[in-house]
Amino acid sequence: MLKALRILGAILSAIGLVGIAAGLLASSSMIVAIGIRGVSLLSTISAVTLCTGVTALAGGTIPAIVQRRSNQKQLEHDRETDRKQFSDYAKDSLNPEKTRIRLEQLRRKNPNLNTLVETCLEQMDRIDTYQARHRSLLEANEAIYLEDTIEIIDESEKRICRNIRNIINCCILVEDSKSSVNELDGNIINSSLAENEEELKTVATLLRYSVAYINNYNRSGVSDRSELDAWLKVMKSSIGGNNEKH
């Protein structure tokens, strides 16, 4: 629309200038042919045409310049936002919220990463769900005697974020939308996702043991924690091994 307005403005301006020039340089034969009033009318029409053309040209040019500058400012703002998000994530790469933001940033830059990002976000959603269920379970039963399980699930979430960090590291190579996701290291990505699935299974099992323990405790006031403690020991051992590996 603006381009068409600029073209129209240029055409009208040119016609107006030609008309004004013709009026100013009118020969005696031309004056005789159309008369002084005709020449004056030609000059007036040409002036109006020129003014209309200049107005149209300005109307098509000024908004385009303003839009271009606005787009440039928005681009600079987006780049600064991306830099800040990357910096925030780099300083705290095990933070779930910052991990989500970084994943969305990667997907925005390269839509071909959408499927992989969705898989990572789905795993993070599941650990969030388990954490929420666990909190509800403890709060509903005032189970302060199971507070030691809270830290274990939080550590599991960190392990999931750590594995996703490995995936994000791979995605950096194809962060540009022109890059092909075929360049991704499939072994690292698949193993990281698989480890997260195992982690999610252990948390789900912990929840089942916690429910069983609480129900038994509610019935008799005492309960055998041996199975729950054995599973917590397995999870703690796994966390220790994972920290050494990373």
C-alpha positions as CSV (number, residue, x, y, z in Angstrom):
1,M,0.0,0.0,0.0
2,L,2.7,2.5,1.0
3,K,4.8,1.5,-2.0
4,A,1.8,2.1,-4.4
5,L,1.3,5.5,-2.7
6,R,4.9,6.4,-3.3
7,I,4.7,5.4,-6.9
8,L,1.5,7.4,-7.4
9,G,3.1,10.4,-5.7
10,A,6.2,10.3,-7.9
11,I,4.0,10.1,-11.1
12,L,1.8,13.0,-10.0
13,S,4.8,15.1,-8.9
14,A,6.5,14.5,-12.3
15,I,3.3,15.5,-14.2
16,G,2.9,18.6,-12.0
17,L,6.5,19.7,-12.6
18,V,6.1,19.2,-16.3
19,G,2.9,21.2,-16.3
20,I,4.4,24.1,-14.3
21,A,7.5,24.1,-16.5
22,A,5.3,24.2,-19.6
23,G,3.3,27.1,-18.1
24,L,6.4,29.1,-17.2
25,L,8.1,28.5,-20.6
26,A,4.9,28.8,-22.7
27,S,5.6,30.1,-26.2
28,S,3.6,32.9,-27.8
29,S,2.0,30.3,-30.1
30,M,0.9,28.3,-27.1
31,I,-0.6,31.4,-25.5
32,V,-2.4,32.3,-28.7
33,A,-3.7,28.7,-29.0
34,I,-5.2,28.3,-25.5
35,G,-5.2,31.9,-24.3
36,I,-3.7,33.4,-21.2
37,R,-6.5,32.0,-19.0
38,G,-5.8,28.5,-20.5
39,V,-2.1,28.9,-19.6
40,S,-3.0,30.1,-16.1
41,L,-5.4,27.2,-15.7
42,L,-2.7,24.8,-16.8
43,S,-0.3,26.2,-14.2
44,T,-2.9,26.0,-11.5
45,I,-3.8,22.4,-12.3
46,S,-0.1,21.5,-12.5
47,A,0.5,23.1,-9.1
48,V,-2.4,21.2,-7.6
49,T,-1.1,18.0,-9.2
50,L,2.4,18.7,-7.9
51,C,1.1,19.3,-4.4
52,T,-1.0,16.2,-4.5
53,G,2.0,14.2,-5.7
54,V,4.3,15.5,-3.1
55,T,1.7,14.8,-0.4
56,A,1.2,11.3,-1.6
57,L,5.0,10.8,-1.9
58,A,5.5,12.0,1.7
59,G,2.5,9.9,2.9
60,G,4.1,6.8,1.4
61,T,7.7,7.6,2.5
62,I,7.4,8.9,6.0
63,P,5.4,6.0,7.4
64,A,7.7,3.6,5.7
65,I,10.7,5.2,7.4
66,V,8.9,5.2,10.7
67,Q,8.0,1.6,10.3
68,R,11.6,0.7,9.3
69,R,12.9,2.4,12.4
70,S,10.3,0.7,14.6
71,N,11.2,-2.7,13.1
72,Q,14.9,-2.0,13.8
73,K,14.2,-1.1,17.4
74,Q,12.0,-4.2,17.8
75,L,14.8,-6.3,16.3
76,E,17.3,-4.8,18.7
77,H,15.0,-5.3,21.6
78,D,14.4,-9.0,20.7
79,R,18.2,-9.5,20.4
80,E,18.8,-7.9,23.8
81,T,16.0,-10.1,25.3
82,D,17.6,-13.2,23.7
83,R,21.0,-12.2,25.1
84,K,19.6,-11.7,28.6
85,Q,17.7,-15.0,28.5
86,F,20.8,-16.8,27.4
87,S,22.8,-15.1,30.1
88,D,20.2,-15.9,32.8
89,Y,20.1,-19.5,31.8
90,A,23.9,-19.8,31.6
91,K,24.2,-18.6,35.2
92,D,21.5,-21.1,36.5
93,S,21.1,-23.9,34.0
94,L,19.4,-26.2,36.5
95,N,16.6,-23.7,37.2
96,P,13.3,-25.2,35.7
97,E,11.8,-21.9,34.8
98,K,14.9,-20.6,33.0
99,T,15.3,-24.0,31.3
100,R,11.8,-23.6,29.9
101,I,12.5,-20.1,28.6
102,R,15.7,-21.3,27.0
103,L,13.9,-24.2,25.2
104,E,11.2,-21.8,23.9
105,Q,14.0,-19.5,22.7
106,L,15.5,-22.3,20.7
107,R,12.2,-23.3,19.2
108,R,11.5,-19.7,18.3
109,K,14.8,-19.4,16.5
110,N,14.5,-22.7,14.7
111,P,10.9,-24.1,14.4
112,N,12.3,-27.4,13.3
113,L,13.2,-28.0,16.9
114,N,9.6,-28.0,17.9
115,T,9.1,-31.7,18.4
116,L,12.3,-32.1,20.5
117,V,11.4,-29.0,22.6
118,E,7.9,-30.4,23.1
119,T,9.3,-33.7,24.4
120,C,11.5,-31.9,26.9
121,L,8.7,-29.6,28.1
122,E,6.4,-32.7,28.5
123,Q,9.0,-34.3,30.8
124,M,9.3,-31.1,32.8
125,D,5.5,-30.9,33.0
126,R,5.4,-34.4,34.4
127,I,7.9,-33.8,37.2
128,D,6.0,-30.6,38.0
129,T,2.8,-32.7,38.3
130,Y,4.6,-35.2,40.6
131,Q,5.8,-32.4,42.8
132,A,2.4,-30.9,43.0
133,R,0.8,-34.3,43.9
134,H,3.5,-34.9,46.5
135,R,2.9,-31.6,48.2
136,S,-0.8,-32.2,48.2
137,L,-0.3,-35.6,49.7
138,L,1.9,-34.3,52.5
139,E,-0.3,-31.3,53.2
140,A,-3.6,-33.2,53.2
141,N,-2.2,-35.7,55.8
142,E,0.0,-33.3,57.7
143,A,2.7,-35.8,57.0
144,I,5.7,-33.8,58.3
145,Y,7.3,-37.2,59.0
146,L,7.8,-37.5,55.2
147,E,9.5,-34.1,54.6
148,D,12.7,-35.9,53.8
149,T,11.1,-37.0,50.5
150,I,10.7,-33.4,49.3
151,E,14.4,-32.9,48.8
152,I,14.7,-36.1,46.9
153,I,12.1,-35.1,44.3
154,D,13.6,-31.7,44.0
155,E,16.9,-33.4,43.2
156,S,15.2,-35.5,40.6
157,E,14.0,-32.3,39.0
158,K,17.5,-31.0,38.9
159,R,18.7,-34.2,37.2
160,I,16.0,-33.8,34.6
161,C,17.1,-30.2,34.0
162,R,20.8,-31.4,33.8
163,N,19.9,-33.9,31.1
164,I,17.9,-31.3,29.2
165,R,20.9,-29.0,29.5
166,N,22.9,-31.6,27.5
167,I,20.1,-31.5,24.8
168,I,20.2,-27.7,24.8
169,N,24.0,-27.9,24.3
170,C,23.4,-30.0,21.2
171,C,20.7,-27.6,19.9
172,I,23.0,-24.6,20.0
173,L,24.7,-26.0,16.9
174,V,21.4,-25.7,15.0
175,E,20.0,-22.7,16.7
176,D,19.9,-20.9,13.4
177,S,16.7,-21.5,11.5
178,K,18.8,-22.2,8.4
179,S,20.4,-25.2,10.1
180,S,19.2,-28.7,9.8
181,V,18.1,-30.7,12.8
182,N,19.9,-33.7,11.2
183,E,23.1,-32.2,12.6
184,L,22.0,-33.0,16.1
185,D,23.8,-35.6,18.1
186,G,21.1,-38.3,18.3
187,N,23.0,-40.4,20.8
188,I,23.2,-37.7,23.4
189,I,19.6,-36.6,22.9
190,N,18.2,-40.1,23.1
191,S,20.2,-41.1,26.1
192,S,19.3,-37.9,27.9
193,L,15.6,-38.3,27.2
194,A,15.8,-42.0,28.3
195,E,17.5,-41.1,31.6
196,N,14.7,-38.5,32.2
197,E,12.1,-41.2,31.7
198,E,13.8,-43.5,34.2
199,E,14.0,-40.6,36.6
200,L,10.3,-39.9,36.2
201,K,9.5,-43.6,36.9
202,T,11.5,-43.5,40.1
203,V,9.6,-40.5,41.3
204,A,6.3,-42.1,40.4
205,T,7.3,-45.2,42.4
206,L,8.3,-42.9,45.4
207,L,4.8,-41.4,45.3
208,R,3.2,-44.9,45.5
209,Y,5.4,-45.9,48.4
210,S,4.5,-42.6,50.2
211,V,0.8,-43.1,49.7
212,A,1.0,-46.7,51.0
213,Y,3.0,-45.5,54.0
214,I,0.6,-42.6,54.8
215,N,-2.5,-44.8,54.5
216,N,-1.0,-47.4,56.9
217,Y,0.0,-44.7,59.3
218,N,-3.4,-43.1,59.2
219,R,-5.0,-46.5,60.1
220,S,-2.8,-47.5,63.0
221,G,-0.7,-44.6,63.9
222,V,2.4,-46.6,63.1
223,S,3.8,-47.9,59.9
224,D,6.7,-49.8,58.5
225,R,9.0,-47.4,56.5
226,S,11.3,-50.1,55.4
227,E,10.1,-50.2,51.8
228,L,10.0,-46.4,51.5
229,D,13.4,-46.0,53.1
230,A,14.9,-48.6,50.8
231,W,13.6,-46.8,47.8
232,L,14.8,-43.5,49.1
233,K,18.2,-45.1,49.5
234,V,18.1,-46.2,45.9
235,M,17.2,-42.7,44.7
236,K,19.9,-41.1,46.9
237,S,22.5,-43.5,45.6
238,S,21.4,-42.7,42.0
239,I,21.7,-39.0,42.7
240,G,25.2,-39.4,44.1
241,G,26.3,-41.4,41.1
242,N,24.8,-38.9,38.7
243,N,26.6,-36.0,40.4
244,E,29.9,-37.7,40.0
245,K,29.2,-38.5,36.4
246,H,28.4,-34.8,35.6
